[in-house]
Amino acid sequence: MRLPKLCRQKGRNLAFVEIETQRFYCGIWGTPEAKEKYERLIAEWLTTKQVPVVSKNTIVTIRTLVVAFMDHAETFYVKNGRQTKSYSTFARVPRALIDLYGSLSVDDFGPLSLEALRNHFINSRLNSQGVKIDKPLSRYTANEYTSIVCQVLSWGVGREMVKPETHYALTKLPPLKKGRTKVIELPPIKPVSDDVVEKTLPFLASPLVAMIRLQRLTGMRPGEVRSMRACDIDRSREEWIYIPWEHKTEHLDCPRLIALGPQCQAILTPWLIDREQEPERWLFSPRDSATEIQAKKRAARKTKVQPSQRDRRKAKPKRTPGDQYMADSYGRAIRRAVQKAGVPHWFPNQLRYTALTAIRAMEGVEAAQVMANHKNIAVTEIYAEKDIAKARELARKYG
């Protein structure tokens, strides 16, 4: 990368440098002070990874701040070479911020502006492509989007693009409170009953059935079961240990070890045998599910297969099943199976709630905390519902 050069403006004998189309004057040409300021500007520009450097006297607009932040987010919110879900959320929120306040100075953006923006989020909900949709925004999501705006300006404080008092003022806008707003309230996530899960399984391919059963037994997150590989499972002892190659809290230096007992081992063994020669392949693949579904359809066919119909696959199809289940495809497969089974809708993360609630009822909240890999037991309280049967028993004895 070529660095911008220090240039001379002959008319006034001033030194200047142009960075990202912006001109910065460094003082009298040829003086040590001019050279020092030039080197400081270049160092700051390289530190911020090509984010435009703004002088103290320049008015920073919301648009300038958001563009700089998104340049930062594009490389910061990356895990194992892939952008995280946080990046897509951050990309959606600043779009509305620019639409309403793009030309406004960041230091003129106060709590009332933030409140107006929050109302805009609620009344003009957009999907990931920026298209308005009728589904209303929940109180939780409205508060989350508002927090992201504050986070963008907080980042700007660290880059000397926003005054600290501007960000401090925004933190004084209270979040929407439950029961004190007309915004819709999402129901709390509850465990899914084993009966509903069992009625759903017959309408799923075997890779998905294995994933669901493993989640129910271990309390794994959906992302952890989707990322299982043979090379990540230590089978040297009686109880196997699965160490996910990526997980939700790895950036916090929080190790994740998942113990696999006899039931889990029985589920995994056929898949491990199949991947014996390719231990780095995902154990559960949409491609395997598609092959199985096609085989079942062919076996259930009542009429004889004509020669022209034996292989009707396209030579270059536009869409093909992937090697790994993603969050959307995993949830979508369950949603379709639920509709066929005629049972109440549920989604993969509820299996974690079910597993932790069952462990808490049998072994106590500390055991559920260990199983969930939570540092704080208060987090486990959210996932593992209190055993109402125990409360009723105590009520009979002492109530």
DORO-655651 format. One record per residue: y, z, x of N, C-alpha, C, O, CB in turn; residue in three letters. Coordinates in steps of 0.02 Angstrom, whole numbers, plus 50000, padded with zeros to 5 digits. Glycine has a CB too. Layout:
<miros>
YZXYZXYZXYZXYZXALA ...
</miros>
This chain:
<miros>
499405000050042500005000050000500635000050044500695004050090500005006149952MET 501084995450029501714995050068502215000050040502345000249980502004987850067ARG 502515003950085503015008850064503695005550057503855001050096503055014650114LEU 504095007650008504775005050001505185006550063505135012050092505115007949938PRO 505585001850084505985002750145506665005650129506925004950074506064996050181LYS 506955009050180507635011550174508105005750186508085002450238507765017450224LEU 508545004550137508994998750140509725000950147509895006850137508904994350077CYS 510144996150164510864997550175511284993650125511214987650117511074995850247ARG 511734997350092512224994150049512864993450090513224998350101512344998249982GLN 513004987250111513544986150160514234987850132514664990250169513544979050184LYS 514344986650068515004987850040515244994950049515824996150067515004986149967GLY 514804999750037514995006850043514645010250102514725016250112514845010649980ARG 514265006350140513905009050199513445014850179513415019950213514405011350253ASN 513075013750123512615018950098511895016750108511725010850106512755020450023LEU 511465021650119510745020450124510435021550056510615026250020510425025050178ALA 509965017250037509615018049973508905015549978508735011850024509995014349917PHE 508485017749931507795015449927507635014249853507845017949809507295020749958VAL 507265008849840507065007249772506325008949762505885006349796507194999749756GLU 506195013449714505515015649698505385014549625505745017049582505405023249717ILE 504875010549611504695009049541505305006349503505445008549447504415015249505GLU 505665001649533506254998249506506865002849499507385000749473506094995249438THR 506805009049521507375013749518507685014449587507325015049637507155020649490GLN 508345014449589508705014849653508935022049664509225025249620509305010049655ARG 508815024549725509005031349744509435030949807509225028249858508385035949755PHE 510035033749804510485033849862510335039949905510235045449879511225033749840TYR 510325038949971510135044250016510705046850060510615051450099509575041850061CYS 511295043950053511865046250093512135040750138511985034850127511665052250136GLY 512525042550188512825037750234512295034450277511855037850304513365041150278ILE 512335027950283511845024150322511845026250395512365026950426511995016650317TRP 511255027350421511175028950492511195036350508511105038150566511685025550530GLY 511325040650459511375047850473510695051150466510265048650430511885051250424THR 510585056850502509945060450495509825062750424509245063150401509935066550542PRO 510365064450387510285066750318509995061350274509585062750230510955069150290GLU 510215055050284509965049450244509215048350257508825047150211510355043050259ALA 509025048750322508325047750339507895053350310507335052250287508245047450414LYS 508165059550313507795065250286507675064650211507135066050187508165071850302GLU 508205062550174508135061850102507645056250085507255056750038508815060650069LYS 507685050750124507225045150113506495047450121506075045950079507375039350162TYR 506355051150174505675053350186505445058250132504865058250113505615056650255GLU 505915062350107505735067150054505565063449989505085065249955506315072050042ARG 505955058249973505825054349912505145050849916504775050649867506375049249901LEU 505005047949974504365044549983503785049449978503275047949947504335040850051ILE 503855055350008503325060450005503205062649934502625063449913503505066450049ALA 503735063749895503665065849826503345060349784502935061649740504345067849796GLU 503535054149798503255048449761502505047649773502115046449727503625041949781TRP 502305048549836501585048049853501195053849823500625053049803501485047749928LEU 501505059749822501165065749795501025064949721500505067049696501585071949807THR 501505061849685501415061049612501015054749595500965052949536502085060749578THR 500735051449647500295045649637500645040149598500405037949545499665047849600LYS 501205038049624501585032449599501925033749532502155029049500501145026549593GLN 501955040049512502365041649453503095041049474503275043549527502205048849426VAL 503525037749434504225036949455504565043449470504535048149430504605033249401PRO 504875043849527505245049749546505935049449515506265044149518505295050449624VAL 506165054949486506805054849451507275059749485507085065349500506715056649376VAL 507875057549497508365061849530508605067149481508535066449420508955057849557SER 508905072349508509115077949467509645075949416509685078849362509385083549511LYS 510055070849433510605068949390510415063649339510825061849296511175066449432ASN 509805061049342509595055849296509325058849232508965063849233509055051449329THR 509515055849175509275058249110508565055549099508455049549101509755056049052ILE 508105060149089507405058249077507285057849002507415062548966506925063349110VAL 507045052048980506895051248909506165053148895505765053748941507035044048887THR 506025054048831505335055548811504865049948833504305051248854505295056648734ILE 505095043748826504675038048846504505038348920503925037248939505035031548830ARG 505005039848962504885040249034504375045749050503935044849091505535041549072THR 504455051449017503995057049029503295055349008502815056749045504235063248991LEU 503215052448949502545050848923502195045748967501595046348980502585048348850VAL 502555040548988502255035549031502015038649097501465037149121502755029849046VAL 502425043049125502235046449187501625050849176501165051049217502815050649214ALA 501605054449119501045058949105500395054949095499875057049119501185063149044PHE 500435049349060499835045449048499555042349112498955041449119499975039948996MET 500005040649159499765038449225499365043949259498855042649290500365036249269ASP 499625050049252499265055849280498605057049243498095058249275499705062149276HIS 498615056749177498025058349137497455053249148496875055049144498205058449063ALA 497645047149163497145041849172496665043349230496085041449228497485035249185GLU 496905046949280496475048649337496265056049335495755057749366496835047149402THR 496635060249300496485067449299495915069049251495465072949268497105071349280PHE 495925066049191495415067649141494825062849149494675058749106495715067049069TYR 494495063649206493915059649223493365064349248493495068849288494085054249277VAL 492765063349224492195067349246491615062749262491395058749221491985072549191LYS 491375063249324490825059049348490955051649336490515047849315490175061149313ASN 491575049649352491755042549348491915039949279492055034049271491205038549376GLY 491895044249227492035042149159492605046249130492635052349142491405042549115ARG 493045043049091493585046749059493305051149004492855049248967494115041849030GLN 493575057249000493335062048952493645060848883494095056748875493495069148975THR 493385064448833493665063848766494385066248763494775064148721493235067748716LYS 494555070748810495245073248811495735067648823496285067648795495325078548866SER 495545062748864496005057248878496155053248815496735051448803495715052648932TYR 495645051748774495765047948713496215051748664496615048848629495105046148679SER 496135058448663496565062548620497285062348646497755061548607496315069748617THR 497365063148712498025063048741498355056148730498965055848722497995064648816PHE 497965050848731498245044148721498505043248650498985039548639497725038848738ALA 498185046548601498375045748531499025049548515499445047148479497815048048486ARG 499085055548542499655059848525500315057148552500795056648514499535066848551VAL 500375055348618501015052948644501255046548610501845044948612500965051848717PRO 500785042648581500995036548546501485038248490501995034848483500385032748518ARG 501325043348451501775045348397502415048548424502955047748395501425050348350ALA 502355052048480502935055148512503435049848533504045050748523502715059348573LEU 503205044348561503655038948582503945035448521504535033548522503275033848626ILE 503545034448469503785030948409504385034548378504855031348355503225030348357ASP 504375041148378504905044948345505475046848393506055046848373504625051148315LEU 505305048448455505815051348500505835047848568506065050848617505685058648510TYR 505605041648573505555038348638506195038048677506185039048738505325031448627GLY 506765036848645507405036148680507775042748688508315042948718507845031148644SER 507505048148660507845054648663507745057948731507215057348761507595059348607LEU 508265061348756508205065148818507705070848808507705074048755508905067848841SER 507285072048857506775077248850507095084148838506805088348804506335077548912VAL 507675085248866507995091748859508345092548792508585097948776508485092848915ASP 508365087148752508625087648684508055088348633508175088748573509045081448667ASP 507435088448658506855089048614506695096548606506435099648652506225085148644PHE 506865099248548506795106348537506265108048484505905103648462507445109348516GLY 506225114448465505725116548416505765112948349505245111448319505785123948404PRO 506365111348325506435107748262506155100648268505845098048222507165107648239LEU 506275097548326505995090848338505235091148339504895086748312506255087948404SER 504965096448370504245097248373503945098348304503415095848288504055103048420LEU 504295102148263504065103348194504065096848154503605095548116504495108648160GLU 504595092748163504615086348128504045081748151503755078148111505295082848141ALA 503895082048216503345078048242502685080348213502255076248197503335078348319LEU 502605086848207501985089548177501895087148105501345085448085501995097248180ARG 502435087148067502405084647999502235077147998501885074847953503075085847963ASN 502485073548048502315066448053501565065548066501255061148038502735063048109HIS 501285069848109500565069648122500175070548057499685066948044500365075048172PHE 500395075348017500035077047956500075071447904499585069847871500305083647926ILE 500675068647897500795063747843500645056547862500585052247819501505064247821ASN 500575055147927500455048247950499875048247999499955046548058501095045247982SER 499295050147976498725050548021498495043648044498435039048003498145054347987ARG 498365043048110498145036748139497455037548169497265042948192498645034248192LEU 497065032148168496425032348202496515030548275497075029748298495925027448168ASN 495965029848312496005028548384496325021848400496575020948455495315028848414SER 496335017148351496665010648363497385010448339497715005248342496275005248327GLN 497645016348316498335016648294498445014348223499015013148203498755012548339GLY 497905013548183497955011348114497985017448068497595022148075497365006748094VAL 498455017348020498525023047975497925023547928497695018547901499175022447934LYS 497685029647919497115030747874497315036047823497755040147835496475032947914ILE 496965035947766497155040447710496885047447718497165052147688496895037547645ASP 496365048447758496075055047765496585059947794496855058647848495445054747810LYS 496725065547760497245070047784497045073747847496455074447863497415075147730PRO 497545076047883497435079647946497335087047930497665089747887498035078647994LEU 496875090147965496745097247953497245101647990497605099348035496035099047975SER 497275107947970497725112648003497545113448077497985113748119497705119547968ARG 496905113848091496675114748161496905108848204497165109848259495905115448164TYR 496815102648179496995096748218497755096148226497995094148278496715090448186THR 498125097848173498855097748178499105102548232499555100748271499175099448109ALA 498815108448234499005113248287498795110748356499155111748405498685120148273ASN 498215107448359497985104848424498455099448450498625099348509497265101948417GLU 498655094848406499115089448426499785092248449500075089848498499215084548369TYR 500025097348414500655100548433500595103848501501065103448542500865105748380THR 500025106948514499905110048580499895104848635500125106148691499245113848579SER 499635098848621499615093548671500315091348690500455090048748499205087548645ILE 500755090848641501455089048655501765094148702502115092348750501875088448590VAL 501645100548688501905105848733501605105248802501945106548852501745112748703CYS 500975103248806500645102448871500955096748911501015097248972499895101248861GLN 501135091348876501465085748910502125088048941502275086348998501585079848861VAL 502515091848903503155094148930503055099348984503465099849030503595096948874LEU 502525103448978502375108249031502225104649096502435106849150501785112649010SER 501855099149091501715095149151502365092449180502455092249241501235089349134TRP 502835090549136503475087949159503885093249195504275091549240503875085449101GLY 503805099649177504155104949213503925105149285504325105849331504025111949179VAL 503265104349295503005104349363503225098449405503195098649466502265104549361GLY 503445093049372503685087049407504445086749409504735081749429503405080749374ARG 504765092249388505505092749387505815087349344506365084849358505775092249457GLU 505455085449291505725080649243505965084149179506335081249139505205075349226MET 505755090349170505935094349111506175101149134505885104149179505325094949062VAL 506695103649103506935110249119506445115549092506175114749038507645111449090LYS 506325120849130505855126049106506055128949039505625130548998505815131649157PRO 506705129749027506925132648963506775128148904506695130448847507665134248966GLU 506725121548916506555116848863505835117948840505695118348780506645109448886THR 505385118548888504685119848870504605126748839504225127548792504235119248933HIS 504955131648864504915138448837505125138548764504825142048723505345143248878TYR 505645134848747505885134748678505355131748631505285134048574506535130648672ALA 504985126848655504475123748612503915128548596503625128248542504195117548646LEU 503765133048642503225137948631503385142848576502955146548553503065141648695THR 504015143048554504225147648502504115144948431504245148448382504945149448512LYS 503895138648427503725136148360503035138948342502545137348375503715128248359LEU 502985143048290502345146148273501855140948248502055136148214502435151648220PRO 501205141748263500705137048237500615138048162500805143148134500025138048273PRO 500325133048129500175133548058499655138948048499135139048081499945126748030LEU 499785143448000499335149047988498875147647928499065144247880499735155447975LYS 498285150147932497795149347879498035152547814498245158347814497115152247899LYS 498015148847759498215151547694498965151447683499195153447630497965158447686GLY 499355149147732500085149147725500365142147734500945141347754500395153847777ARG 499965137147720500185130347726499795126047676499245127947655500095127647798THR 500075120247658499735115847611499255111047647498905107147614500245111847572LYS 499235111247713498785106947751498065109047737497925114947726498935107347827VAL 497615104147736496915105647719496605110147772496785109847831496505099147712ILE 496135114147751495785118847795495065116547802494705115847753495825126147767GLU 494855115447864494155113447876493705119447866493875124947888494065110447947LEU 493125118547835492655124147829492375125947897492305121647940492075122347781PRO 492235132247908491955134247973491265131147984490885129947937491895141947978PRO 491105129848048490455126948064489915132248054489955137848079490445124248137ILE 489405130448016488855135048000488205132348030488135126448043488795135947924LYS 487725136848040487055134448061486745130048007486875131047948486585140348077PRO 486345125248028485985121047980485285124047972484975126248020485945113648005VAL 485045124247910484395127447897483825123147925483875117047927484295128547822SER 483295126447946482715122947973482405118447920482115113147937482205127947998ASP 482445120347858482155116347804482515109547799482185104447790482185120047737ASP 483175109647804483565103447800483405098947860483335092847854484325104947797VAL 483345102047919483185098247979482505094947973482435089047989483205102848041VAL 482005098647951481325095947945481295090147895480905085447905480835101547924GLU 481685090447842481685085047794482035078747821481925073247797482035087247729LYS 482445079647872482815074047902482385070447954482445064347962483465076447934THR 481965074047990481595071348047481165065148031481135060648072481155076648075LEU 480835064747973480415058847960480795052247960480495046947966480065059647894PRO 481455052547953481855046347950482185044748017482645040748021482395047047896PHE 481945048048070482225046948137481685044548185481095046048176482545053348164LEU 481895040748236481435038448288481235044348331481585049448334481745032848330ALA 480675043748366480405049348405480875051948459480875057948471479755047248436SER 481275047748494481735050648543482235055448511482385060748539482125045248579PRO 482475053748451482955058048416482605064448391482905069848393483275054348358LEU 481995063748369481615069748346481535074548404481625080648396480925067648318VAL 481365072048463481275076348522481935079748541481945085648557481015072248582ALA 482485076048538483135078948555483315084648507483555089848528483675073548553MET 483195083548443483375088548393482945094848401483205100448397483285085648322ILE 482305093948412481865099748421482055103648484482035109848484481115097548425ARG 482225100248537482425103648599483075107548588483135113248611482515098548656LEU 483555104648553484175108148539484035114448498484325119748511484655103648502GLN 483605113748448483465119448405483125125148443483245131048427483025117348346ARG 482705123548492482355128648530482785131848584482715137848598481735125748561LEU 483225128048614483595130548673484325132048661484635135648701483545125448727THR 484615129548606485335130548595485765126148640486345127748652485515137748605GLY 485475120648666485865116148708486425112848668486385111948607485415110748738MET 486955111048704487475106948674487205099748666486755097848703488135106948718ARG 487475095948619487245089048611487295084948675486845081048691487645085648556PRO 487835085848712487925082148774487405083748827487225079448868488605083348802GLY 487155089848826486655091948875485975088848860485615086948905486595099548876GLU 485795088448797485145085448780485175077848786484675074648801484935087448708VAL 485765074948775485835067748782485775065548855485575059948869486495065448753ARG 485945070148901485965068448972485345070549011485355070649072486575071649004SER 484805072048977484205074549011483885068949052483815063249029483695077348961MET 483695070749115483325066149159482765070149192482805076249200483795062949213ARG 482235066749211481665070149243481875073449309481625078749325481095065149256ALA 482325070249346482525072949411482945079249405483055082649455482925067749449CYS 483175080849345483585086949335483175092849310483455098249297484145085449285ASP 482525092049304482095097449278481645100049334481245096349362481665094849218ILE 481725106349350481305109649401480665112149368480695116749327481695115549436ASP 480095109149386479455110949354478995114849403478385114849395479095104649330ARG 479295118049452478905121449503478635128249480478185130949511479315122449565SER 478905131049425478685137549401478435136949329478445131549299479265142649404ARG 478195142449303477905142449236478425140449184478285136349140477615149349219GLU 479025143349190479575141449145479995136249182480275137749235479995147649123GLU 480045130349155480455125149187481195126849180481405130349134480305118249155TRP 481585124249228482305125249227482645118349227482535114249271482545129549288ILE 483055117249177483435111049171484155112349193484485116649165483415108249098TYR 484385108649243485075109249268485435102749252485345097749287485095110649346ILE 485835102549199486175096249179486615093549236486955097349270486605097449117PRO 486595087049246486985084049299487725084149281488155083749326486765076749312TRP 487885084749217488575085849195488555090149132488105089549091488945079149183GLU 489065094449125489095098549065489815100649052490265099249093488645104849072HIS 489935103848996490605105048971491035109149018491635107749025490565108448905LYS 490745114249051491155118949090491055118149165491205122749203490975126049071THR 490805112349188490685111649259491335111649300491335113849357490305105149273GLU 491895109349270492525109449306492795116449315493275117449352493045105149270HIS 492505121349281492695128349289492235132149337492255138249341492705131849221LEU 491815128349373491325131249419490865136149384490685141349411491685134749476ASP 490665134349323490205138549284489525135049283489435130149247490475139649211CYS 489035137549322488375134149325488025134549258488115139249220487935137249380PRO 487615129449244487245129149181486505128249197486305123149223487505123349137ARG 486115133249180485385133149189485065134249121485215139149087485155138549241LEU 484615129849102484295130249036483535131049047483205126649074484445123848993ILE 483275136749025482565138149033482165134548978482375134548920482425145749031ALA 481605131648997481185127848950480495130948948480125130848997481145120348971LEU 480335133748890479685137148881479135132248860479235126248862479735142648831GLY 478555134948840477965130848824478105125648769477875119948774477405135248802PRO 478475127548716478605122848662479025116948686478905111148669478945126348603GLN 479535118548726479975113248753479575108748801479655102648801480585116248790CYS 479145111848841478745107948889478285103148852478185097448875478335112648934GLN 477995105448796477545101048758477925095048730477665089448727477215104948701ALA 478555096148710478965090648684479145085848740479145079748730479605093448651ILE 479295088448798479555084348853479005080548891479145075248919479935088648901LEU 478405083148893477885080248936477785072748926477765069148976477235083848924THR 477715070248864477615062948857478195058848885478085053448913477525061148783PRO 478795061348878479385057748903479415058048979479635053249011480025060648872TRP 479215063649007479205064249080478685059649112478795056749164479085071549101LEU 478105059049078477585054549103477845047349102477725043549149476935055149061ILE 478195045649049478455038749041478975037249094479045031449115478745037848971ASP 479355042449117479885041449166479665043349237480085044249282480505045349146ARG 479015044049248478765046549312478995042049370479155044649424478005046949311GLU 479005035549360479205030949413479955029949416480215027149465478855024349403GLN 480315032149365481045031449363481365038049343481615038749287481255025749313GLU 481345043049387481575049749369482325050249353482535055249324481415054549424PRO 482715045349372483445045649360483635042149295484225041949278483815042449418GLU 483145039449259483295036449194483375041849141483075047249147482745031349173ARG 483785040549090483855045349036483185045949000482845041048989484415043148985TRP 483005052048982482365053048948482375049948878481875047148856482215060548943LEU 482945050548844482985048248774483485042548770484085043248784483195054148727PHE 483235036748750483635030648752483655027248684483145026848650483345025848804SER 484245024848663484295020848601483865014548604483625012148553485025018948588PRO 483765011948665483355006048672482625007548651482305003448619483375003448745ARG 482375013448671481695015348650481655016348575481155014548544481485021848686ASP 482185019148546482195020148473482185013548437481815012748387482815024248452SER 482575008748461482605002148429481924998648432481704995548384483144997748461ALA 481594999248490480924996248498480424999348450480024995848419480674996948570THR 480455005948443479995009448399480115007548326479635006448288480065016948407GLU 480745007048307480905005348237480664998248221480394997048167481665005848225ILE 480764993648268480534986848256479774986548251479504982748210480774982248313GLN 479434990548292478694990648289478454993348222477964990848194478414994948347ALA 478794998548196478605001348131478714996248075478304995648030479005007748118LYS 479274992748079479404987748028478874982248029478644979947977480104984748038LYS 478684980148090478184974848097477504977348070477134973548039478134972648171ARG 477344983648085476704986448062476674987147986476144986647955476564993148095ALA 477264988547956477284989547883477344982947845477334982947783477874993947865ALA 477394977447880477464970947848476824969247809476274970147835477624965447900ARG 476894966947748476314965447705476084958247713475494956847705476484966947632LYS 476544953647727476364946647734476234945047807476474948447852476904942147706THR 475854939747819475674937747886476294935247923476704931647895475134932347885LYS 476354937147987476924934948027476824927648047476314925848076476994939448091VAL 477314923548031477284916548049477434915748123477794919848152477784912448006GLN 477164910448155477284909348227478024909048245478234911448298476954902948249PRO 478424906148200479144905648214479504912248209480084912848230479464900648167SER 479174917348180479504923848169479244929148217479444934948211479394926048098GLN 478814927348263478524932448307479044935448355478994941248373477954929348348ARG 479524931448374480054934048418480704930548400480854925048423479874932848494ASP 481084933848358481704930948333482324933948367482884933448342481764931848258ARG 482214937048424482774939948460483224934548489482994929348510482514944548517ARG 483874935948489484354931248516484324931348592484194936548622485064932848491LYS 484454925548622484434925148695484994929348726484874932748776484504917848717ALA 485584929148696486154932948722486504936548664487034934348641486654928248760LYS 486214942048640486524945548584487184948848605487274950848662486044950948557PRO 487654949248557488304952248571488244959748582488604962648622488784950848514LYS 487784962948545487694970148551486964971748563486524969148528487964973848488ARG 486834975948612486144978048626486124985648630486624988648649485884974848692THR 485564988848614485514996148620485624998348693485414994948739484814998548596PRO 485965003948701486105006548768485535010448798485015011348766486725010848766GLY 485635012748859485125016748893485185024148877484705027948885485175015748968ASP 485775026248854485895033348841486235034248774486675030348755486325036548897GLN 486025039448737486375041148676487055044048693487115048448736485965046148633TYR 487575041648658488245044448665488375049148606487965049448559488775038848669MET 488935052648608489085057448555489105054048486488845056648438489745061048569ALA 489425048248483489495044748419488825042148394488665042948335489985039048425ASP 488435039148438487795036148416487295041448396486905040348350487505031748472SER 487295047148429486845052748412487015055248342486585055948299486895058548464TYR 487655056648330487865059148265487775053948210487595055648154488595061248268GLY 487895047648227487825042248177487095041548155486965040448096488085035648205ARG 486635042148202485925041548185485705047148138485325045948091485495041748249ALA 485955053148150485795058748106486105057848037485805059347986486025065448137ILE 486725055348036487065054247972486685049347928486625050347867487785051747984ARG 486425044047958486035039147920485385042147894485185040847838485895032947962ARG 485055046147937484435049247916484545054247860484135054747814484095052747976ALA 485095057947863485265062747811485345059347743485115061847692485905066647829VAL 485675053447744485775049747682485105047347653485005047547592486235043647694GLN 484655045247696483995043047672483585048947646483205048247598483615039447729LYS 483655054747679483265060647659483545063947597483195067747564483235065547716ALA 484185062647581484495065747523484625073147531484575076947483484065064547463GLY 484785075247593484925082347607485665083047625485995078147640484475085047664VAL 485925089147623486635090247641486775087747713486355088247757486815097747635PRO 487375085147722487555082447787487585087947840487825093447828488225078747783HIS 487335086347899487395090747957487475086548019487335080548019486775095547963TRP 487695089648073487815085948135487515089748194487365095748188488575084748146PHE 487435086448252487045089348308487265096248331486845100448347487065084848366PRO 487915097548333488145103948361487935109848318487915115548343488895103848368ASN 487775108648254487555114148212486885116948235486725122748221487505111848140GLN 486485112848269485845115348295485955120848345485555125548350485445109648326LEU 486495120448383486655125748432486815132248395486605137648416487265123648476ARG 487185131748341487345137648301486705140648272486615146748272487835135848244TYR 486255136448249485635138848220485215142648271484965148048258485225132948191THR 485145139648331484735142748383485025149448405484655154348412484675138048443ALA 485685149748415485995155948439485985161348386485905167248402486715154648461LEU 486055159448323486015164348269485315167348265485245173348254486205161048202THR 484805163148273484115165648271483965170248329483645175448320483615159748272ALA 484195168548388484095172848446484455179448438484195184748456484325169348510ILE 485065179248411485435185448401485075190048352485045196048362486145183948376ARG 484795187148299484445191248249483835194548279483665200148260484255186948189ALA 483495191148325482865193748353482975198048415482645203148423482395188148369MET 483445196048458483515199248524484185202448536484275205948587483385194248577GLU 484675201448492485325204448503485835199448530485655194048552485275210348550GLY 486475201448526487015196848545487025195448620487235190048641487675199748524VAL 486795200248661486785199148734486295193448751486435189348795486595205548771GLU 485725193248717485245187848729485535181148708485435176048742484585189248692ALA 485895181148652486215174948630486745172648680486835166648691486525175848560ALA 487095177448710487605175748760487285172448821487545167548847487985182048781GLN 486715175148844486365172248901486125165248885486185160648925485765176748922VAL 485845164448826485575157948805486125152748800486025146848817485215158548738MET 486725154748777487275150048768487665148848832488065144148836487735152548715ALA 487555153148883487925152648946488675153948936489095150548965487825145748977ASN 488825158948894489515160748882489715166448928489355171348935489625162848808HIS 490295165848961490545171349002490805177048960490745182948978491085168849049LYS 491095175348904491395180348860490965181048798490815176148764492115178348841ASN 490765187148783490335188348724490695186748659490365185548608490095195648724ILE 491365186848660491745185248600491635177948579491645176348520492495186548611ALA 491515173648628491375166548612490695166048578490605162148532491385162248676VAL 490215170148601489555170048570489595172348497489225169948455489065174548609THR 490045176948483490135179448415490315173648368490135173748309490675184948412GLU 490685168648394490885162948353490275158648336490205156348279491415158648389ILE 489845157648386489275153248377488695156548339488385153348297489025150748443TYR 488565162848354487985166248325488215170848269488515176048281487605170348379ALA 488075168848208488285172948151487915179548150487345180048170488175169048085GLU 488265184548126487955191148121487375190948070487415187548019488475196548100LYS 486855194648086486255194648043486395198647980486405204847982485645197448082ASP 486485195247924486645198647861486065202847837486165207847801486845193547808ILE 485455200947855484875204947835484905211947865484735216847832484215201447856ALA 485125212447928485195218847960485735223047926485655229147918485355218048035LYS 486275219847906486815223447872486575226147805486755231647785487425218747862ALA 486165222247770485905224547706485435230447715485425235147674485555218847669ARG 485035230147768484575235647782484965242147795484775247447771484125233947841GLU 485495241647834485905247547849486245250147786486325256147776486435246047902LEU 486445245347743486765247447680486285251347636486475256247604487035241347642ALA 485645249147635485145252847595485045259847621484925264547583484485249047594ARG 485085260547688484955267147718485545271847714485475277747700484745266347789LYS 486145269047728486725273447738487295272047689487785275747687486975272947808TYR 487235266647650487795264847606487755267947538488195266947497487835257547597GLY 
</miros>
